[in-house]
Amino acid sequence: MRGALSEFREQMEAAIPALRRYARALTRDAETADDIVQDTLVRALRSEHLFHGGNMRAWLYTILTNLNRNRLRTLARRPVLAPIKDSDVAITGPDPGSRDIVRALEMLTEEQRSALLLVVLESLTYREVSEVQGVPIGTVMSRLARARNEIKAYLDSERPALRRVKCIESQKRPVSHRAVERPSNDPQKACNALA
C-alpha cells in the first residue's frame, strides 16, 4: 500500500510541468493558471481513492479542465471588463507573428482552444482528449478541424467563405448560380439582393 501511494504521488508530481503549461495556455494568465493547477492537485489528492490506475495525465487534465469550466461559468455571471486591445500599436520584437497566433487562439471557443492545446501542446491522442473533454472522438476531430481553419483564416485575413446558391427568378428563366456570403439564411432573399 505504501509503494502504491508513493507511486501515485510520483506520477502526479511528474505531471505538474505539463499541467502548468496547459493551464497557462488555456487561461492566458500565469496566476490563474497556477491557482487552477494547485486546485487540481488538491482535488486529485483528495480523490486519490477514485483513481483506479490508467493514464494519470489524462485524469489530471480532466480535473483541470472541469475546474477551468467552473471558473468560466463563475466569470460569466460577473460583468464583463474588456481589456483594451493593442491591435493599432505597431508590432515590434523578435517574433511579431506570435501576437497574431495569440489573438487567433483568443478568438476560438473554449472547447476548440482546449482540444487544440491538448493535442498540439501536450501531445495527447484524440482518444485521450475525448476522455478529458467527455465527448466522442468525432467531436474532438471536429473541434480541431474548426480550430485549425479559424486560425488559418485569421492569420491569412480571409473573408468569410462563400457558398453557391441557386437563384430562381421565374419559371421561364433558367437557374443561375451566384456566390453569396454565408450570413444570408434565405437563399431567395440573397438572390433578390444580387439582381
C-alpha positions as CSV (number, residue, x, y, z in Angstrom):
1,M,0.0,0.0,0.0
2,R,2.8,2.4,0.9
3,G,4.6,1.8,-2.5
4,A,1.3,2.4,-4.4
5,L,0.9,5.7,-2.5
6,S,4.3,7.0,-3.3
7,E,4.0,5.8,-7.0
8,F,0.7,7.8,-7.2
9,R,2.4,10.9,-5.9
10,E,5.4,10.5,-8.1
11,Q,3.3,10.3,-11.2
12,M,1.3,13.3,-10.0
13,E,4.5,15.3,-9.4
14,A,5.9,14.4,-12.8
15,A,2.7,15.7,-14.4
16,I,3.0,19.2,-12.8
17,P,5.0,20.9,-15.5
18,A,2.6,19.7,-18.2
19,L,-0.4,20.8,-16.1
20,R,1.1,24.2,-15.7
21,R,1.9,24.6,-19.4
22,Y,-1.6,23.5,-20.4
23,A,-3.3,25.7,-17.7
24,R,-1.2,28.8,-18.8
25,A,-2.1,28.3,-22.4
26,L,-5.8,27.7,-21.5
27,T,-6.2,30.7,-19.2
28,R,-3.6,33.0,-20.7
29,D,-2.8,34.2,-17.2
30,A,0.0,32.8,-15.1
31,E,-1.5,33.5,-11.7
32,T,-4.9,32.0,-12.6
33,A,-3.1,29.0,-14.2
34,D,-1.1,28.4,-11.0
35,D,-4.3,28.6,-8.9
36,I,-6.0,26.0,-11.2
37,V,-3.1,23.7,-11.1
38,Q,-2.9,23.9,-7.3
39,D,-6.7,23.2,-7.1
40,T,-6.2,20.3,-9.5
41,L,-3.5,18.8,-7.3
42,V,-5.5,19.2,-4.1
43,R,-8.6,17.7,-5.7
44,A,-6.5,14.8,-7.1
45,L,-5.0,14.1,-3.7
46,R,-8.4,14.2,-2.1
47,S,-9.8,11.9,-4.8
48,E,-6.9,9.5,-4.9
49,H,-9.1,6.6,-3.9
50,L,-11.2,7.2,-7.1
51,F,-8.1,6.7,-9.3
52,H,-8.1,3.1,-10.4
53,G,-4.9,3.1,-12.5
54,G,-4.6,4.1,-16.1
55,N,-3.5,7.3,-17.6
56,M,-2.7,9.7,-14.7
57,R,-2.1,12.7,-17.1
58,A,-5.5,12.3,-18.7
59,W,-7.2,12.1,-15.3
60,L,-5.4,15.2,-14.1
61,Y,-6.2,17.1,-17.3
62,T,-9.9,16.1,-16.8
63,I,-9.9,17.6,-13.3
64,L,-8.1,20.7,-14.5
65,T,-10.5,21.1,-17.5
66,N,-13.5,20.8,-15.2
67,L,-12.1,23.3,-12.7
68,N,-11.5,25.7,-15.6
69,R,-15.1,25.3,-16.8
70,N,-16.3,26.1,-13.3
71,R,-14.1,29.2,-13.3
72,L,-15.5,30.3,-16.7
73,R,-19.1,29.8,-15.5
74,T,-18.4,31.9,-12.4
75,L,-16.8,34.6,-14.6
76,A,-19.8,34.5,-17.0
77,R,-22.1,35.7,-14.1
78,R,-19.9,38.7,-13.5
79,P,-19.9,41.9,-15.5
80,V,-17.5,41.8,-18.5
81,L,-14.5,44.1,-18.3
82,A,-12.8,44.0,-21.7
83,P,-9.1,44.9,-21.9
84,I,-8.0,47.5,-24.4
85,K,-6.6,45.7,-27.4
86,D,-3.3,46.9,-28.7
87,S,-4.1,46.0,-32.3
88,D,-3.4,49.5,-33.5
89,V,0.1,49.5,-32.0
90,A,3.0,48.7,-34.2
91,I,4.3,45.2,-33.6
92,T,8.0,45.1,-32.5
93,G,10.2,42.5,-31.2
94,P,11.9,39.3,-32.4
95,D,8.7,37.4,-33.3
96,P,5.8,39.7,-34.4
97,G,3.8,36.7,-35.7
98,S,3.4,35.3,-32.2
99,R,1.0,38.0,-31.3
100,D,-1.2,37.0,-34.3
101,I,-1.2,33.4,-33.1
102,V,-2.2,34.5,-29.5
103,R,-5.0,36.6,-30.9
104,A,-6.2,33.8,-33.2
105,L,-6.2,31.5,-30.1
106,E,-8.3,34.0,-28.2
107,M,-10.9,34.0,-30.9
108,L,-11.5,30.3,-30.6
109,T,-14.3,28.9,-28.4
110,E,-13.1,27.4,-25.2
111,E,-13.8,23.8,-26.4
112,Q,-11.8,24.4,-29.6
113,R,-8.9,26.0,-27.8
114,S,-8.8,23.3,-25.2
115,A,-8.8,20.5,-27.7
116,L,-6.1,22.2,-29.8
117,L,-3.9,22.9,-26.9
118,L,-4.2,19.3,-25.5
119,V,-3.2,17.8,-28.9
120,V,-0.6,20.3,-30.1
121,L,1.0,21.5,-26.8
122,E,0.5,18.4,-24.6
123,S,0.7,15.7,-27.3
124,L,-2.4,13.9,-26.1
125,T,-4.1,11.5,-28.5
126,Y,-7.6,12.2,-29.8
127,R,-8.9,9.4,-27.6
128,E,-7.2,11.0,-24.5
129,V,-8.6,14.4,-25.4
130,S,-12.1,12.8,-25.8
131,E,-11.8,11.3,-22.3
132,V,-10.6,14.7,-20.9
133,Q,-13.4,16.6,-22.5
134,G,-16.0,13.9,-22.1
135,V,-17.0,13.9,-25.7
136,P,-16.8,11.4,-28.6
137,I,-13.6,11.3,-30.7
138,G,-15.5,12.6,-33.7
139,T,-16.4,15.8,-31.7
140,V,-12.7,16.2,-30.8
141,M,-11.8,15.9,-34.5
142,S,-14.5,18.4,-35.5
143,R,-13.3,20.9,-32.9
144,L,-9.7,20.5,-34.0
145,A,-10.6,21.0,-37.7
146,R,-12.7,24.1,-36.9
147,A,-10.0,25.5,-34.7
148,R,-7.3,25.0,-37.3
149,N,-9.5,26.5,-40.0
150,E,-10.3,29.5,-37.9
151,I,-6.7,30.1,-37.0
152,K,-5.6,29.8,-40.6
153,A,-8.4,32.2,-41.8
154,Y,-7.4,34.7,-39.1
155,L,-3.7,34.5,-40.0
156,D,-4.5,34.7,-43.7
157,S,-7.0,37.5,-43.0
158,E,-9.5,35.7,-45.2
159,R,-13.1,36.9,-45.7
160,P,-16.0,34.6,-44.8
161,A,-16.3,31.6,-47.1
162,L,-18.8,31.9,-50.0
163,R,-21.3,29.3,-51.0
164,R,-23.2,28.8,-54.2
165,V,-27.0,29.4,-54.2
166,K,-29.5,28.6,-56.9
167,C,-31.4,31.7,-57.9
168,I,-34.8,31.1,-59.4
169,E,-36.3,34.4,-60.7
170,S,-39.2,32.9,-62.7
171,Q,-40.3,29.6,-64.1
172,K,-39.3,30.6,-67.7
173,R,-35.7,31.7,-66.9
174,P,-33.0,29.1,-66.4
175,V,-31.5,28.6,-63.0
176,S,-28.4,30.8,-62.5
177,H,-25.7,30.2,-59.9
178,R,-24.2,33.1,-58.0
179,A,-22.0,33.2,-54.9
180,V,-23.4,34.9,-51.8
181,E,-21.9,35.4,-48.4
182,R,-22.9,33.0,-45.7
183,P,-24.7,35.4,-43.3
184,S,-27.8,35.2,-45.5
185,N,-30.1,32.5,-44.3
186,D,-32.7,32.9,-47.0
187,P,-31.3,32.0,-50.4
188,Q,-34.1,33.6,-52.4
189,K,-33.6,36.9,-50.5
190,A,-29.9,36.8,-51.2
191,C,-30.7,36.2,-54.9
192,N,-33.0,39.1,-55.0
193,A,-30.3,41.3,-53.4
194,L,-27.9,40.3,-56.2
195,A,-30.4,41.1,-59.0
